[in-house]
Amino acid sequence: MMEAQCIARHHKHEVGRDQCSSALIKHIKAPVDLVWSLVRRFDQPQKYKPFVSRCIMRGDLKVGSLREVNVRSGLPATTSTERLELLDDEEHIFGIRIVGGDHRLRNYSSIITVHPEAIDGRPGTLVIESFVVDIPDGNTEDETVYFVEALINCNLKSLADVCERMAHSGSVN
C-alpha cells in the first residue's frame, strides 16, 4: 500500500508525553506539479486554506522563514506565527512548526508530502499530512486529534477543490 510506505518514510514524528499525532490522506484528481505548486507556497496559504484570511511573510521563501497568519473568525484564534521547517522541491515535502499565536496549538508541527498517482487512468496526486501537537490542559487526546484532523481535512478538501478546478480549466497559478 503506497500510503503506508509514504507515511513510514516521511511522516515520522517524535511524540512526547502529553502529545498526540495523526496522519491524513487525500487523493486529488490533478497532476502532482499543480498540487505541489499550491502546497509549497508558504507565503500564500490562503490560496487553499479557507481559515486563513491573510498571511504576512518575513524574509525569503526558504527554510527558517516566518509567516504571520490571520485566522478567520469562527475559530478559537486570530493569529498564528509559523516557521518553514522543510521545503524539498525534489521529494515534494513541506514542513511547518507553529512558534506563536493566540491559540492552544502548542508545539505543533506538520509535514505534508505530495506523491504522483493514477486516478481513473489519469494523473492524480496522493497528499498526506501528518502532525504532532501538545494535548492542551482540560482536553483529552481524542478531542485534540479530532479538532486538528477536522482542520486538516477541511484544508485538504479545499486543496482538492482548488486543484481539481484548476486542472479542469487548464489554469496554472
C-alpha positions as CSV (number, residue, x, y, z in Angstrom):
1,M,0.0,0.0,0.0
2,M,1.6,3.3,-1.2
3,E,0.1,5.4,1.7
4,A,1.7,3.2,4.4
5,Q,5.1,3.3,2.7
6,C,4.9,7.1,2.3
7,I,3.9,7.6,5.9
8,A,6.6,5.3,7.2
9,R,9.2,7.1,5.1
10,H,8.3,10.8,5.5
11,H,5.9,11.2,8.4
12,K,8.0,10.3,11.5
13,H,7.2,12.5,14.5
14,E,8.7,12.1,17.9
15,V,5.5,12.0,20.0
16,G,6.3,13.1,23.6
17,R,4.4,12.7,26.8
18,D,1.1,14.7,26.7
19,Q,1.3,14.9,22.9
20,C,-0.8,13.4,20.1
21,S,-0.2,12.7,16.4
22,S,-2.0,11.5,13.3
23,A,-1.8,11.3,9.5
24,L,-4.5,12.1,7.0
25,I,-4.7,11.2,3.3
26,K,-6.4,12.9,0.4
27,H,-6.5,11.7,-3.3
28,I,-6.7,14.6,-5.7
29,K,-7.7,14.4,-9.3
30,A,-5.0,16.8,-10.5
31,P,-1.3,16.4,-11.5
32,V,1.3,16.4,-8.8
33,D,3.1,19.5,-10.1
34,L,-0.1,21.6,-9.9
35,V,-0.9,20.3,-6.4
36,W,2.7,20.9,-5.2
37,S,2.7,24.5,-6.7
38,L,0.0,25.4,-4.1
39,V,1.2,23.3,-1.2
40,R,4.8,24.8,-1.3
41,R,3.6,28.4,-1.2
42,F,4.4,29.1,2.5
43,D,3.8,32.8,1.7
44,Q,0.3,32.2,0.4
45,P,-1.6,29.6,2.4
46,Q,-4.8,31.4,1.8
47,K,-4.8,30.1,-1.8
48,Y,-6.3,26.9,-0.5
49,K,-6.7,27.1,3.3
50,P,-10.2,28.5,4.0
51,F,-9.5,29.6,7.6
52,V,-6.6,31.9,6.6
53,S,-7.7,35.4,5.8
54,R,-4.2,37.0,5.4
55,C,-0.5,36.0,5.5
56,I,2.4,38.3,6.1
57,M,5.7,36.7,5.2
58,R,9.0,37.7,6.7
59,G,12.1,37.2,4.6
60,D,12.5,35.0,1.5
61,L,10.8,31.7,0.9
62,K,13.3,29.4,2.5
63,V,13.7,27.1,5.5
64,G,13.7,29.2,8.6
65,S,11.3,31.9,7.2
66,L,8.5,33.1,9.4
67,R,4.9,34.0,8.4
68,E,2.2,35.6,10.4
69,V,-1.2,34.2,9.6
70,N,-4.5,35.8,10.4
71,V,-7.3,33.3,11.1
72,R,-10.9,33.9,10.0
73,S,-13.5,34.3,12.7
74,G,-15.2,31.2,13.9
75,L,-12.1,29.5,15.2
76,P,-10.6,29.9,18.7
77,A,-7.7,32.0,17.4
78,T,-7.0,35.2,15.5
79,T,-3.2,34.8,14.7
80,S,-0.6,32.2,14.3
81,T,3.2,32.6,13.8
82,E,4.7,29.8,11.8
83,R,8.2,28.8,10.7
84,L,9.0,26.9,7.5
85,E,10.9,23.8,8.7
86,L,11.2,21.8,5.4
87,L,10.8,22.6,1.7
88,D,12.0,19.9,-0.6
89,D,11.0,20.5,-4.2
90,E,12.5,17.2,-5.4
91,E,10.7,14.9,-3.0
92,H,7.7,17.2,-2.6
93,I,8.0,17.5,1.2
94,F,6.8,20.6,3.2
95,G,7.0,21.1,6.9
96,I,6.0,23.8,9.3
97,R,6.1,24.5,13.0
98,I,3.9,26.9,14.9
99,V,6.0,29.1,17.0
100,G,3.5,31.6,18.4
101,G,0.0,33.0,18.3
102,D,-3.2,33.3,20.3
103,H,-4.3,29.7,20.1
104,R,-3.9,26.4,22.0
105,L,-1.8,24.5,19.5
106,R,1.4,24.3,21.4
107,N,4.5,22.6,19.9
108,Y,2.5,21.9,16.7
109,S,4.4,20.7,13.7
110,S,3.2,19.2,10.5
111,I,4.6,17.5,7.4
112,I,2.8,17.4,4.0
113,T,4.0,15.1,1.3
114,V,2.7,15.1,-2.3
115,H,3.0,11.9,-4.4
116,P,2.1,11.2,-8.1
117,E,-0.5,8.5,-8.6
118,A,-3.0,7.5,-11.3
119,I,-6.7,8.1,-10.5
120,D,-9.2,6.6,-13.1
121,G,-6.3,6.3,-15.5
122,R,-5.4,10.0,-15.3
123,P,-2.6,11.9,-13.5
124,G,-3.6,12.3,-9.9
125,T,-1.9,13.1,-6.6
126,L,-1.8,11.5,-3.2
127,V,-1.4,14.1,-0.4
128,I,-0.5,13.1,3.1
129,E,-0.5,15.5,6.0
130,S,0.7,14.4,9.5
131,F,1.1,16.4,12.7
132,V,2.2,16.3,16.3
133,V,0.9,18.7,19.0
134,D,0.6,19.0,22.7
135,I,-2.7,18.0,24.3
136,P,-4.0,21.2,25.9
137,D,-4.9,21.2,29.6
138,G,-8.5,20.3,30.0
139,N,-8.7,18.3,26.7
140,T,-8.2,14.6,26.0
141,E,-6.1,13.1,23.3
142,D,-9.2,12.1,21.3
143,E,-10.6,15.7,21.5
144,T,-7.3,17.2,20.3
145,V,-6.9,14.7,17.5
146,Y,-10.5,15.3,16.4
147,F,-10.1,19.1,16.4
148,V,-6.8,19.1,14.4
149,E,-8.0,16.4,12.0
150,A,-11.1,18.4,11.3
151,L,-9.0,21.5,10.4
152,I,-6.6,19.5,8.2
153,N,-9.5,17.6,6.5
154,C,-11.1,21.0,5.7
155,N,-7.8,22.3,4.2
156,L,-7.2,19.1,2.2
157,K,-10.8,19.2,0.8
158,S,-10.2,22.8,-0.2
159,L,-6.9,21.9,-1.7
160,A,-8.5,19.2,-3.8
161,D,-11.4,21.5,-4.9
162,V,-9.0,24.3,-6.0
163,C,-6.5,21.9,-7.8
164,E,-9.3,20.0,-9.5
165,R,-10.9,23.2,-10.7
166,M,-7.6,24.5,-12.0
167,A,-6.8,21.1,-13.7
168,H,-10.2,21.1,-15.3
169,S,-10.0,24.6,-16.6
170,G,-6.3,24.2,-17.6
171,S,-5.2,27.1,-15.3
172,V,-1.8,27.3,-13.8
173,N,-1.0,29.5,-10.8
